[in-house]
């Protein structure tokens, strides 16, 4: 397996397409690898980051009439966008979902979903085998147990899939804070979703705006 390294291996917003898979109530009820609140937060942050950078985002669910609709924290980011509802467990076997990805013309395929060991692993491994440059966002995904999530990551990594967290991905898309057209939008995402980093930024702004006391 070839090593993933060099500047060209880094993710670029103009080459990326994001697929969010099965962030639904049923899957969340048996999410045991992560704090469910954090997965919802991280998935929303990932969706908002994709919007800031103009990255096409495909939303897909599995049998929503039984498993529930995708979390509003995600769908509210893309108001009015169709959610592709599947019967296939493996998104990459669903022609409508795959055609939507291919229509973007992008080759850096980014995936996050529930559960990691099933609905993330299957499409990631299949797409990697078909020549796609696949990245899984691990902290916007989650499994039925810590073991299930970790084994799935190991399995995908052996298949050549890249692993990242949402904040690392957003930073890689940004790459340079001088890119002000996205820096401002990304800062808003960080303020709302990056916990301590977001609060520290707000504190920094407060300190910068606090007048220096006059000399006695």
C-alpha positions in Angstrom: 0.0 0.0 0.0 1.4 3.4 -1.0 2.0 5.9 1.8 -0.2 8.9 1.9 2.2 11.9 2.1 3.3 15.0 0.3 1.4 18.2 -0.3 -0.9 16.7 -2.9 -2.2 14.2 -0.4 -3.7 17.0 1.7 -7.4 17.7 1.3 -8.5 20.7 -0.8 -12.1 22.1 -0.7 -12.2 22.4 -4.5 -11.5 18.7 -4.8 -13.7 17.4 -1.8 -17.2 16.0 -1.6 -18.7 15.1 1.7 -21.2 12.3 2.3 -23.0 12.2 5.7 -24.6 8.8 6.3 -27.4 7.8 8.6 -27.1 10.4 11.4 -30.5 9.3 12.6 -32.2 8.7 15.9 -32.2 4.9 15.8 -28.5 4.8 15.2 -27.9 7.4 18.0 -29.7 5.3 20.6 -27.1 2.5 20.3 -24.1 4.8 19.9 -21.6 3.6 22.6 -18.2 4.5 21.3 -18.6 8.3 21.9 -20.7 10.7 23.9 -23.7 11.1 21.6 -23.8 14.9 22.3 -20.3 15.2 20.9 -21.1 13.2 17.8 -24.1 15.5 17.1 -21.9 18.6 17.7 -19.1 17.3 15.6 -21.3 16.3 12.7 -23.0 19.7 12.7 -19.5 21.4 12.8 -18.4 19.2 9.9 -21.6 20.1 7.9 -21.1 23.8 8.6 -17.4 23.7 7.7 -18.3 22.1 4.3 -20.8 24.9 3.7 -18.2 27.5 4.5 -15.8 26.0 2.0 -18.4 25.3 -0.7 -17.8 21.6 -0.5 -20.8 19.6 -2.0 -22.5 17.6 0.7 -24.7 14.5 0.1 -27.1 13.7 2.9 -28.4 10.1 3.1 -30.5 8.1 5.5 -31.6 4.4 5.6 -35.3 3.7 5.8 -36.1 7.0 7.5 -39.7 6.1 8.1 -38.5 3.6 10.7 -35.1 4.9 11.8 -36.1 8.6 11.9 -35.0 11.6 9.9 -31.5 13.0 10.0 -30.8 15.3 12.9 -32.0 18.9 12.4 -28.5 20.1 13.4 -27.4 18.7 10.1 -30.4 19.3 7.8 -30.8 22.9 9.0 -27.4 23.6 7.5 -28.7 22.7 4.0 -32.4 23.9 4.1 -34.5 22.3 1.3 -31.8 19.9 0.2 -33.1 16.4 -0.6 -32.0 13.6 1.7 -31.4 10.4 -0.2 -33.2 7.6 1.6 -31.9 4.1 1.0 -32.7 0.5 1.6 -29.1 -0.5 0.9 -27.0 -0.7 4.1 -24.0 0.1 2.0 -24.4 3.6 0.6 -22.0 2.8 -2.2 -24.4 0.2 -3.6 -27.2 2.8 -3.9 -27.1 4.2 -7.5 -28.8 7.5 -6.6 -26.3 8.2 -3.8 -23.3 7.2 -5.9 -24.5 9.2 -8.9 -24.9 12.3 -6.7 -21.3 12.0 -5.6 -20.0 11.4 -9.2 -22.0 14.4 -10.5 -19.9 16.7 -8.3 -16.8 15.8 -10.3 -14.7 15.6 -7.1 -12.4 12.7 -6.2 -11.5 13.4 -2.6 -14.4 11.6 -0.9 -15.1 12.4 2.7 -17.4 10.2 4.7 -18.9 10.3 8.2 -21.8 8.4 9.6 -23.4 6.0 12.0 -22.3 3.3 12.6 -18.6 3.2 11.9 -18.3 -0.5 11.6 -21.2 -0.9 9.2 -22.5 2.1 7.3 -19.2 3.9 7.2 -16.8 1.0 6.7 -18.7 -0.6 3.7 -18.8 2.4 1.4 -15.4 3.6 2.4 -13.7 0.3 1.7 -15.6 -0.2 -1.6 -14.9 3.4 -2.8 -11.3 3.1 -1.9 -11.1 -0.1 -4.0 -12.6 1.7 -6.9 -9.8 4.4 -6.8 -11.4 7.1 -4.8 -9.3 9.1 -2.3 -11.4 8.3 0.8 -11.2 10.0 4.2 -13.4 9.1 7.2 -14.1 11.7 9.8 -13.9 9.6 12.9 -15.3 12.0 15.5 -18.4 12.7 13.4 -18.9 8.9 13.3 -19.5 6.3 16.0 -20.1 2.7 16.6 -22.1 0.4 18.8 -19.1 -0.1 21.0 -15.6 1.3 21.5 -14.2 -1.9 20.1 -16.5 -1.8 17.1 -15.5 1.7 16.2 -11.8 1.1 16.7 -11.7 -2.2 14.8 -13.6 -0.5 11.9 -11.0 2.2 11.8 -8.2 -0.4 11.7 -10.0 -2.3 8.9 -10.5 0.8 6.8 -6.9 2.0 7.3 -5.6 -1.3 6.1 -7.8 -0.8 3.0 -6.1 2.6 2.3 -8.7 4.9 3.8 -7.4 8.1 5.5 -8.6 9.0 9.0 -9.2 12.5 10.3 -11.2 14.5 12.9 -13.5 17.4 11.9 -11.3 20.1 13.2 -8.2 18.7 11.5 -10.2 18.5 8.2 -11.4 22.1 8.5 -7.9 23.3 9.2 -6.6 21.4 6.2 -9.3 23.0 4.0 -8.4 26.5 5.3 -4.6 26.0 5.1 -3.9 29.7 5.3 -5.6 32.3 7.6 -4.9 34.9 4.9 -7.8 33.3 3.0 -10.3 35.7 4.5 -13.2 34.6 2.3 -13.4 31.4 4.4 -11.5 32.4 7.6 -14.4 34.4 8.9 -16.9 31.7 8.3 -14.7 29.0 9.8 -14.1 31.2 12.9 -17.9 31.2 13.5 -17.9 27.4 13.3 -15.1 27.2 15.8 -16.8 29.6 18.2 -19.9 27.4 18.2 -18.5 23.9 18.0 -14.8 23.8 19.0 -15.4 23.9 22.8 -12.4 25.3 24.6 -10.8 26.7 21.4 -13.9 28.6 20.6 -14.2 30.0 24.1 -10.6 30.9 24.1 -11.1 32.8 20.9 -14.0 34.8 22.4 -11.9 35.5 25.5 -9.0 36.7 23.3 -11.4 39.1 21.5 -12.6 40.4 24.9 -9.1 41.1 26.0 -8.2 42.8 22.8 -11.3 45.1 23.2 -10.7 45.9 26.9 -9.2 49.4 27.3 -5.8 49.5 29.0 -6.2 51.2 32.5 -4.9 54.7 32.6 -1.7 55.3 34.5 -2.3 56.5 38.1 
